[in-house]
Amino acid sequence: MMAETATAKVASSPPPRRGLLDLIRPSRAGYPEGCRDQPEVIRMPADSPDDAGPPVRIFVGSDSADWRAERALVWSVLQQRNPKRSYDLYLLKELKGVDREGWPSPYAGYRFAVPGFAGGQGRALYLEVGRAFVADPAGLFDLDLGDAALLDDPADPTAPVIMDCARLAARWPIERLQRPGALAELRRVELPGADAAPPSTRLSDGLGDWRPLEPAADRAGFTIFTKDRPSRRFQDLLALHQRMHEEGRPEEQRGPERTFNGKSLAEHIRPVARLAKEHDAGTILDFGAGKGALYQDHPEGGRLRTMADWPGVTITCFDPGYPAFAEPPSGLYDGVISTDVVEHIAADDIPWILDDIFAHAGRFVYVVAACFPAKKTLPNGENAHVTIQPPAWWKSQMESAAARHPGVQWTLCAQTKLRIGPLKRERHLLFRGSA
């Protein structure tokens, strides 16, 4: 299985301007500005050279909040696919420039982007996250469209849709999704052969609930993206962080030494000290240590450090964005800590990043996740906290990773901010568990 990207793009648009009144009253609920200029594509090549038909192209309307259902859906395709045929899964979610105002779900209008991302050629199968395949998706993909450009089930809006992308591309241009009210407008577009579609009662055949598949995916240690096959966005963000480590933030008159220097560890020194004592830890891996500014040098040098508040503990620093600490860790450590890190990573990559953290932990894991925007921005203008999710989302991610690595105790510190008018107050929510 390989992760790649589509070639079509959705133009970005500036976020809405906020005024003085927004400081004293909450903004109207809505979906956040998209962060992806194109969908990730999961490619599953055929296992043999036999010609079993064209690639099965599956477009999935999704959202980072539905990561568990998305993972189960991709897992189901892996289990049900014909190994003699290739399958391409396009994850349509949080696309830049798309006006989602009025959408009943975060992905309700993405079906209209399918012909564009399919290059206006061939056919495509579209469905929204929330279901999984219990039979080969090719059975749906190959259904006869008759003279119609589209086959759906008006009685079941959650049923899959089969599309003739060449006949729909001109009627559903991606650019139209940038307009306010695009969803209602696109739904009114008259489609060729709309009255000639064959019966659609089979569209929900071969689909079931995703939840029963989750335990098997956990036992297999499955994540959509992996350390060897990260998302495209992971590589892009890593390059930006490497640049900031080297150049600092000139626009804020902050040099490299004051950028990602590791001082955010300060408020977590005592909690980690308690864990180190509880687990009689002698070694700790700081996963995403920045420049490790709060540590003292270790007699052996290199990337080893000490901490006066953690007597008898040798700390190994790791940060892929900082050359001095960029070498990947190996082996087990008594504990692994990660502070001011995970919210800087793309949501698609959180599962395998947590896998990597747990895989190096012999006794305990301590992870801090900020659930609010950062004060600093990346060189591309994006907020440095690229994954802003509620504490429950981070808790579910930790629980899932722990299920794949039994025997490790974990602590999640979810940092939130309570806003009362223009005032903000930070609070920490602690979650603990083991598997």
C-alpha positions as CSV (number, residue, x, y, z in Angstrom):
1,M,0.0,0.0,0.0
2,M,1.4,3.4,-1.0
3,A,0.3,6.9,0.0
4,E,0.4,9.5,-2.8
5,T,-1.4,12.6,-3.8
6,A,-3.9,13.8,-6.4
7,T,-2.8,16.3,-9.0
8,A,-5.9,18.6,-9.1
9,K,-6.0,21.5,-6.6
10,V,-8.5,23.7,-4.9
11,A,-7.5,27.3,-4.7
12,S,-7.1,28.7,-1.2
13,S,-9.1,31.6,0.0
14,P,-8.4,33.9,2.9
15,P,-10.1,33.2,6.3
16,P,-13.0,35.4,7.2
17,R,-12.1,38.7,8.9
18,R,-13.1,39.1,12.5
19,G,-14.1,42.4,14.2
20,L,-14.1,43.8,17.6
21,L,-17.4,42.3,18.6
22,D,-15.9,38.8,18.0
23,L,-13.7,39.4,21.1
24,I,-16.7,39.7,23.4
25,R,-19.1,37.1,21.8
26,P,-18.5,33.7,20.4
27,S,-18.2,33.4,16.6
28,R,-21.0,31.6,14.7
29,A,-20.4,27.8,14.6
30,G,-19.0,26.6,11.4
31,Y,-16.3,24.4,9.9
32,P,-12.7,25.6,10.1
33,E,-10.7,26.8,7.1
34,G,-9.4,23.8,5.1
35,C,-5.7,23.0,5.3
36,R,-5.3,20.7,2.3
37,D,-4.8,21.8,-1.3
38,Q,-5.4,18.3,-2.6
39,P,-6.5,14.9,-1.1
40,E,-4.2,12.2,0.0
41,V,-4.4,9.1,-2.2
42,I,-3.9,5.6,-0.8
43,R,-2.7,3.4,-3.7
44,M,-3.1,-0.4,-3.4
45,P,-1.3,-1.9,-6.4
46,A,-2.3,-5.3,-7.8
47,D,-0.4,-8.2,-6.4
48,S,0.0,-9.8,-9.8
49,P,0.3,-8.6,-13.4
50,D,-3.0,-10.2,-14.4
51,D,-5.4,-7.7,-16.0
52,A,-8.5,-7.9,-13.8
53,G,-10.0,-4.5,-14.9
54,P,-9.3,-0.8,-14.5
55,P,-8.2,0.6,-11.1
56,V,-11.1,0.8,-8.6
57,R,-11.2,4.5,-7.7
58,I,-12.9,5.2,-4.4
59,F,-13.4,8.7,-3.2
60,V,-14.2,9.1,0.5
61,G,-15.8,12.2,2.1
62,S,-14.2,12.4,5.5
63,D,-13.0,14.6,8.3
64,S,-10.2,14.3,10.9
65,A,-12.8,14.0,13.6
66,D,-13.9,10.7,12.0
67,W,-10.4,9.2,11.9
68,R,-11.5,5.9,13.5
69,A,-14.2,5.3,10.9
70,E,-11.8,6.3,8.1
71,R,-9.2,3.9,9.3
72,A,-11.7,1.0,9.4
73,L,-12.9,1.9,5.9
74,V,-9.4,1.7,4.5
75,W,-8.8,-1.5,6.4
76,S,-12.0,-3.0,5.0
77,V,-10.8,-2.3,1.4
78,L,-7.5,-4.1,2.2
79,Q,-9.4,-7.1,3.4
80,Q,-12.0,-7.3,0.6
81,R,-10.1,-6.2,-2.5
82,N,-9.3,-8.4,-5.4
83,P,-5.5,-8.9,-5.2
84,K,-5.4,-9.0,-9.0
85,R,-6.7,-5.5,-9.3
86,S,-5.4,-2.1,-8.2
87,Y,-7.4,0.2,-5.9
88,D,-7.0,3.9,-5.3
89,L,-8.6,5.6,-2.3
90,Y,-8.9,9.4,-2.3
91,L,-9.4,11.0,1.1
92,L,-11.5,14.1,0.5
93,K,-11.4,16.2,3.7
94,E,-10.6,19.8,4.9
95,L,-9.8,21.0,1.4
96,K,-8.6,24.6,1.1
97,G,-10.8,27.2,-0.5
98,V,-14.0,25.2,-0.2
99,D,-16.9,27.2,1.2
100,R,-18.6,24.6,3.6
101,E,-21.1,27.1,4.9
102,G,-24.5,25.4,5.2
103,W,-23.2,21.8,4.7
104,P,-25.0,19.3,7.0
105,S,-21.7,17.6,7.6
106,P,-18.0,18.5,7.1
107,Y,-17.9,16.6,3.9
108,A,-21.5,16.7,2.5
109,G,-20.4,18.6,-0.7
110,Y,-17.2,16.7,-1.5
111,R,-19.0,14.4,-4.0
112,F,-19.1,17.4,-6.4
113,A,-15.2,17.5,-6.3
114,V,-14.8,13.9,-7.5
115,P,-14.9,14.5,-11.3
116,G,-12.2,17.2,-11.0
117,F,-9.9,15.1,-8.8
118,A,-10.5,12.1,-11.1
119,G,-9.1,14.2,-14.0
120,G,-12.5,14.3,-15.7
121,Q,-11.9,10.7,-16.9
122,G,-13.2,7.3,-16.2
123,R,-15.6,6.3,-13.4
124,A,-15.4,6.7,-9.7
125,L,-17.1,5.4,-6.6
126,Y,-17.9,7.9,-3.9
127,L,-19.1,7.3,-0.3
128,E,-19.0,9.2,3.0
129,V,-17.1,7.9,5.9
130,G,-19.2,5.9,8.4
131,R,-19.5,2.6,6.6
132,A,-17.1,-0.1,5.7
133,F,-17.0,-2.8,2.9
134,V,-17.9,-6.3,3.7
135,A,-17.5,-7.3,0.0
136,D,-15.2,-6.4,-2.8
137,P,-15.8,-2.6,-3.7
138,A,-15.3,-3.6,-7.3
139,G,-18.8,-5.0,-7.3
140,L,-20.2,-1.5,-6.8
141,F,-17.6,0.2,-9.0
142,D,-18.4,-2.0,-12.0
143,L,-22.2,-1.6,-11.8
144,D,-23.8,-0.7,-15.2
145,L,-24.7,3.0,-15.4
146,G,-26.9,2.6,-18.4
147,D,-27.2,6.0,-20.1
148,A,-26.9,7.9,-16.9
149,A,-23.9,10.0,-15.8
150,L,-24.5,9.1,-12.1
151,L,-26.1,6.3,-10.1
152,D,-27.2,7.1,-6.6
153,D,-30.0,6.3,-4.2
154,P,-32.2,9.4,-3.5
155,A,-33.9,7.5,-0.7
156,D,-30.6,7.0,1.1
157,P,-28.3,10.0,1.1
158,T,-25.5,7.9,2.8
159,A,-25.5,5.3,0.0
160,P,-22.5,5.2,-2.3
161,V,-22.5,7.1,-5.7
162,I,-21.1,5.8,-8.9
163,M,-20.1,8.5,-11.4
164,D,-19.1,8.8,-15.0
165,C,-16.5,11.5,-14.4
166,A,-16.1,12.6,-18.1
167,R,-19.8,13.5,-18.3
168,L,-19.9,15.2,-14.9
169,A,-16.7,17.3,-15.0
170,A,-18.1,20.2,-16.9
171,R,-21.2,20.3,-14.7
172,W,-19.4,20.0,-11.4
173,P,-16.2,22.1,-11.7
174,I,-14.2,22.2,-8.5
175,E,-14.0,26.0,-8.7
176,R,-17.8,26.1,-8.0
177,L,-17.2,24.8,-4.5
178,Q,-15.6,28.1,-3.6
179,R,-18.8,30.0,-3.9
180,P,-21.1,30.6,-0.9
181,G,-24.2,28.4,-1.3
182,A,-22.4,26.0,-3.7
183,L,-24.0,22.9,-2.3
184,A,-27.6,24.0,-3.1
185,E,-26.5,25.3,-6.4
186,L,-24.7,22.1,-7.4
187,R,-27.6,19.9,-6.3
188,R,-29.9,21.7,-8.8
189,V,-27.6,21.0,-11.8
190,E,-29.4,18.8,-14.3
191,L,-27.4,15.7,-15.1
192,P,-27.3,13.8,-18.5
193,G,-29.4,10.7,-18.5
194,A,-30.9,11.4,-15.1
195,D,-34.2,9.7,-16.1
196,A,-32.3,6.7,-17.6
197,A,-30.6,5.4,-14.5
198,P,-31.1,1.7,-13.8
199,P,-32.6,0.6,-10.4
200,S,-30.3,1.6,-7.5
201,T,-31.4,-0.9,-4.9
202,R,-28.0,-2.6,-4.9
203,L,-26.0,0.4,-3.9
204,S,-25.8,-0.4,-0.2
205,D,-25.0,-4.1,-0.8
206,G,-21.6,-5.0,0.4
207,L,-21.5,-2.3,3.0
208,G,-21.8,-2.6,6.8
209,D,-20.9,-0.8,10.1
210,W,-17.2,0.1,10.5
211,R,-17.1,-0.6,14.3
212,P,-16.9,-4.4,14.2
213,L,-13.7,-4.1,12.1
214,E,-11.8,-1.9,14.5
215,P,-10.5,-4.7,16.8
216,A,-9.0,-6.7,13.9
217,A,-7.3,-3.5,12.7
218,D,-5.9,-3.0,16.2
219,R,-4.6,-6.5,16.4
220,A,-2.9,-6.1,13.1
221,G,-1.3,-2.8,14.2
222,F,-2.8,-1.1,11.2
223,T,-2.6,2.6,10.6
224,I,-3.4,4.3,7.2
225,F,-0.1,6.1,7.2
226,T,3.1,4.7,8.7
227,K,6.6,5.8,9.6
228,D,7.8,4.5,6.2
229,R,4.9,5.9,4.3
230,P,3.8,9.2,6.0
231,S,1.4,11.6,4.5
232,R,2.5,14.2,2.0
233,R,1.6,16.8,4.6
234,F,4.0,15.3,7.1
235,Q,6.9,15.9,4.8
236,D,5.8,19.4,4.0
237,L,5.5,20.4,7.7
238,L,8.8,18.8,8.6
239,A,10.5,20.9,6.0
240,L,8.9,24.0,7.5
241,H,10.0,23.1,11.0
242,Q,13.6,22.4,9.8
243,R,13.6,25.8,8.2
244,M,12.4,27.5,11.4
245,H,15.0,25.6,13.5
246,E,17.7,27.0,11.2
247,E,16.4,30.5,10.5
248,G,14.2,31.3,13.5
249,R,11.2,33.7,13.0
250,P,12.7,36.8,11.4
251,E,9.3,38.4,11.1
252,E,9.0,38.3,15.0
253,Q,12.7,39.2,15.5
254,R,13.3,35.8,17.1
255,G,16.5,34.0,16.2
256,P,17.0,30.2,15.9
257,E,18.0,29.9,19.6
258,R,14.5,31.1,20.6
259,T,12.5,29.0,18.2
260,F,11.4,25.5,19.2
261,N,14.0,25.6,22.0
262,G,12.3,23.1,24.3
263,K,11.4,25.5,27.1
264,S,7.8,24.5,27.0
265,L,8.9,21.5,29.0
266,A,9.1,23.7,32.1
267,E,5.5,23.2,33.3
268,H,5.8,19.4,32.9
269,I,9.0,18.8,34.8
270,R,7.2,17.9,38.1
271,P,4.7,15.5,36.5
272,V,7.5,13.7,34.7
273,A,9.5,13.6,37.9
274,R,6.7,11.8,39.6
275,L,6.3,9.3,36.8
276,A,10.1,8.6,36.7
277,K,10.0,8.0,40.5
278,E,6.9,5.8,40.3
279,H,8.4,3.6,37.5
280,D,12.0,3.7,38.9
281,A,13.1,5.1,35.5
282,G,16.7,5.4,34.6
283,T,16.2,6.3,30.9
284,I,13.8,8.7,29.2
285,L,13.4,9.6,25.5
286,D,12.3,13.1,24.8
287,F,10.4,12.7,21.6
288,G,10.4,16.1,19.9
289,A,12.8,17.7,22.3
290,G,13.4,20.9,20.2
291,K,16.8,22.2,21.2
292,G,16.5,20.8,24.8
293,A,17.3,24.2,26.3
294,L,16.2,23.2,29.9
295,Y,18.5,20.2,30.1
296,Q,22.0,19.9,31.4
297,D,24.9,18.3,29.5
298,H,25.6,14.6,30.1
299,P,29.1,13.4,30.7
300,E,28.9,11.2,27.6
301,G,27.9,14.2,25.4
302,G,26.1,13.7,22.1
303,R,22.4,14.0,22.4
304,L,22.3,12.7,26.0
305,R,21.2,15.1,28.7
306,T,20.4,15.2,32.4
307,M,17.8,17.0,34.5
308,A,18.4,18.1,38.1
309,D,14.8,17.4,39.0
310,W,15.0,13.8,37.6
311,P,18.0,12.4,39.5
312,G,19.6,9.3,38.1
313,V,17.8,9.6,34.7
314,T,19.6,9.8,31.4
315,I,17.6,11.7,28.8
316,T,18.0,11.0,25.1
317,C,16.8,13.9,22.9
318,F,15.2,13.3,19.5
319,D,13.8,15.9,17.1
320,P,13.8,15.3,13.4
321,G,13.7,19.1,12.7
322,Y,16.9,19.8,14.6
323,P,20.1,18.3,13.1
324,A,21.8,17.7,16.5
325,F,19.0,15.4,17.6
326,A,17.6,14.2,14.3
327,E,18.9,10.6,14.4
328,P,15.9,8.3,15.0
329,P,16.0,6.6,18.4
330,S,16.3,2.8,18.7
331,G,15.6,0.3,21.5
332,L,13.5,0.8,24.6
333,Y,13.5,3.5,27.2
334,D,11.9,3.3,30.6
335,G,9.7,6.3,29.7
336,V,9.0,8.4,26.6
337,I,7.8,12.0,26.9
338,S,6.5,14.3,24.2
339,T,5.6,17.9,25.0
340,D,4.6,20.7,22.6
341,V,4.9,18.3,19.7
342,V,1.8,16.3,18.6
343,E,-0.3,19.4,17.7
344,H,2.4,20.4,15.2
345,I,1.9,17.1,13.3
346,A,-0.7,16.6,10.6
347,A,-3.8,14.7,11.9
348,D,-3.3,11.9,9.4
349,D,0.1,11.1,10.9
350,I,-0.9,11.2,14.6
351,P,-1.6,7.4,14.8
352,W,1.8,6.3,13.6
353,I,3.6,9.0,15.5
354,L,2.0,7.7,18.7
355,D,2.8,4.1,17.6
356,D,6.5,5.2,17.4
357,I,6.3,6.8,20.8
358,F,4.7,3.8,22.4
359,A,7.1,1.4,20.6
360,H,10.1,3.0,22.4
361,A,8.4,3.0,25.9
362,G,9.1,0.1,28.3
363,R,7.0,1.4,31.2
364,F,5.3,4.8,30.6
365,V,4.4,7.4,28.1
366,Y,3.6,11.1,28.8
367,V,2.1,13.2,26.0
368,V,1.0,16.8,26.0
369,A,-1.5,18.0,23.4
370,A,-2.5,21.7,23.0
371,C,-6.1,22.0,21.9
372,F,-5.9,25.7,20.8
373,P,-4.1,27.7,18.2
374,A,-0.5,28.7,18.7
375,K,0.8,32.3,18.9
376,K,3.4,31.6,16.2
377,T,2.9,30.8,12.5
378,L,4.8,28.7,10.1
379,P,6.7,30.2,7.1
380,N,3.7,29.4,4.9
381,G,1.4,31.5,7.0
382,E,-0.3,28.6,8.7
383,N,-0.8,28.4,12.4
384,A,2.0,26.3,14.0
385,H,-0.6,24.1,15.7
386,V,-1.8,22.3,12.6
387,T,-3.9,19.8,14.5
388,I,-6.4,21.4,16.8
389,Q,-8.7,18.8,18.3
390,P,-10.7,18.5,21.5
391,P,-9.3,16.5,24.4
392,A,-11.7,13.6,23.6
393,W,-10.1,13.2,20.2
394,W,-6.6,13.0,21.7
395,K,-7.8,10.6,24.3
396,S,-9.2,8.3,21.7
397,Q,-5.9,8.4,19.8
398,M,-4.0,7.5,22.9
399,E,-6.3,4.6,23.7
400,S,-6.0,3.3,20.2
401,A,-2.2,3.4,20.3
402,A,-2.1,1.8,23.7
403,A,-4.3,-1.0,22.4
404,R,-1.6,-1.7,19.8
405,H,1.1,-1.6,22.5
406,P,-0.2,-3.4,25.6
407,G,1.6,-3.1,28.9
408,V,2.6,0.6,28.8
409,Q,1.0,3.0,31.1
410,W,0.2,6.4,29.5
411,T,-0.7,9.9,30.6
412,L,-2.3,12.5,28.3
413,C,-2.1,16.2,29.3
414,A,-4.7,18.0,27.2
415,Q,-4.1,21.7,27.4
416,T,-7.3,23.8,26.8
417,K,-8.1,27.5,27.1
418,L,-11.4,28.7,28.6
419,R,-12.4,32.0,27.0
420,I,-14.5,34.6,28.7
421,G,-14.8,37.6,26.4
422,P,-11.3,38.8,25.7
423,L,-9.8,36.8,28.6
424,K,-8.3,33.3,28.2
425,R,-7.5,30.9,31.0
426,E,-5.4,27.8,30.4
427,R,-6.3,24.5,32.1
428,H,-4.9,21.0,31.9
429,L,-7.0,17.9,31.6
430,L,-5.2,14.7,32.6
431,F,-6.2,11.2,31.2
432,R,-4.4,8.0,32.2
433,G,-4.7,4.4,31.1
434,S,-2.9,1.2,30.0
435,A,-3.8,-1.7,27.9
